[in-house]
Amino acid sequence: MLDGLSSWLDSARWPSLPGREQRTWEPPRVVKERIPDRTNRLKALGNAMVPQQVYPIFQGIVEWETLMEGAS
């Protein structure tokens, strides 16, 4: 189908599923070097997201949308 996109742009570039061979462009799945406190660091990153942090972003989006509606 001609839709104006190159064939390489039209195809999905998702990582390989677990158990399948990795593609050449994918970063390695296995961490070879030892990272101190890796589990605790990952847990801290997961717990770093607080819903109150997202509110100002959404508030800014709403303000921008309101401003753009008034401009048109």
DONU-443993 format. One record per residue (C-alpha): residue number from 0; chain; x, y, z. Coordinates in nm, 2 decimals. Last residue first. Layout:
<pt NUM,"A",<X,Y,Z>>,
...
This chain:
<pt 71,"A",<-0.82,3.00,1.75>>,
<pt 70,"A",<-0.62,3.17,2.03>>,
<pt 69,"A",<-0.87,3.10,2.30>>,
<pt 68,"A",<-0.85,2.73,2.23>>,
<pt 67,"A",<-0.47,2.75,2.25>>,
<pt 66,"A",<-0.47,2.91,2.59>>,
<pt 65,"A",<-0.71,2.65,2.73>>,
<pt 64,"A",<-0.49,2.37,2.59>>,
<pt 63,"A",<-0.18,2.53,2.74>>,
<pt 62,"A",<-0.35,2.57,3.08>>,
<pt 61,"A",<-0.47,2.20,3.07>>,
<pt 60,"A",<-0.12,2.09,2.98>>,
<pt 59,"A",<0.03,2.29,3.27>>,
<pt 58,"A",<-0.21,2.14,3.51>>,
<pt 57,"A",<-0.12,1.79,3.38>>,
<pt 56,"A",<0.25,1.87,3.45>>,
<pt 55,"A",<0.17,2.02,3.79>>,
<pt 54,"A",<-0.03,1.70,3.89>>,
<pt 53,"A",<0.24,1.45,3.79>>,
<pt 52,"A",<0.46,1.51,4.09>>,
<pt 51,"A",<0.17,1.46,4.33>>,
<pt 50,"A",<0.13,1.11,4.19>>,
<pt 49,"A",<0.47,1.01,4.32>>,
<pt 48,"A",<0.72,0.83,4.11>>,
<pt 47,"A",<1.04,0.76,4.31>>,
<pt 46,"A",<0.92,0.41,4.43>>,
<pt 45,"A",<1.03,0.24,4.11>>,
<pt 44,"A",<1.36,0.42,4.11>>,
<pt 43,"A",<1.42,0.31,4.47>>,
<pt 42,"A",<1.34,-0.05,4.39>>,
<pt 41,"A",<1.58,-0.04,4.10>>,
<pt 40,"A",<1.85,0.10,4.33>>,
<pt 39,"A",<1.78,-0.16,4.60>>,
<pt 38,"A",<1.81,-0.45,4.35>>,
<pt 37,"A",<2.13,-0.31,4.20>>,
<pt 36,"A",<2.30,-0.26,4.54>>,
<pt 35,"A",<2.65,-0.27,4.38>>,
<pt 34,"A",<2.65,-0.33,4.00>>,
<pt 33,"A",<2.84,-0.64,3.89>>,
<pt 32,"A",<2.94,-0.63,3.53>>,
<pt 31,"A",<2.78,-0.87,3.27>>,
<pt 30,"A",<2.43,-0.73,3.27>>,
<pt 29,"A",<2.24,-0.96,3.03>>,
<pt 28,"A",<1.98,-0.82,2.79>>,
<pt 27,"A",<2.23,-0.68,2.55>>,
<pt 26,"A",<2.12,-0.36,2.37>>,
<pt 25,"A",<1.91,-0.43,2.06>>,
<pt 24,"A",<2.04,-0.32,1.71>>,
<pt 23,"A",<2.17,-0.67,1.62>>,
<pt 22,"A",<1.84,-0.84,1.69>>,
<pt 21,"A",<1.81,-1.08,1.98>>,
<pt 20,"A",<1.73,-1.45,1.94>>,
<pt 19,"A",<1.40,-1.56,2.09>>,
<pt 18,"A",<1.34,-1.68,2.44>>,
<pt 17,"A",<1.20,-1.35,2.56>>,
<pt 16,"A",<1.04,-1.16,2.27>>,
<pt 15,"A",<1.26,-0.96,2.04>>,
<pt 14,"A",<1.27,-0.58,2.07>>,
<pt 13,"A",<1.01,-0.39,1.87>>,
<pt 12,"A",<1.11,-0.22,1.54>>,
<pt 11,"A",<0.77,-0.20,1.37>>,
<pt 10,"A",<0.77,-0.17,0.99>>,
<pt 9,"A",<0.64,0.14,0.81>>,
<pt 8,"A",<0.96,0.34,0.86>>,
<pt 7,"A",<1.17,0.07,0.69>>,
<pt 6,"A",<0.91,0.04,0.40>>,
<pt 5,"A",<0.94,0.42,0.34>>,
<pt 4,"A",<0.62,0.60,0.42>>,
<pt 3,"A",<0.41,0.79,0.16>>,
<pt 2,"A",<0.10,0.57,0.20>>,
<pt 1,"A",<0.14,0.34,-0.09>>,
<pt 0,"A",<0.00,0.00,0.00>>,
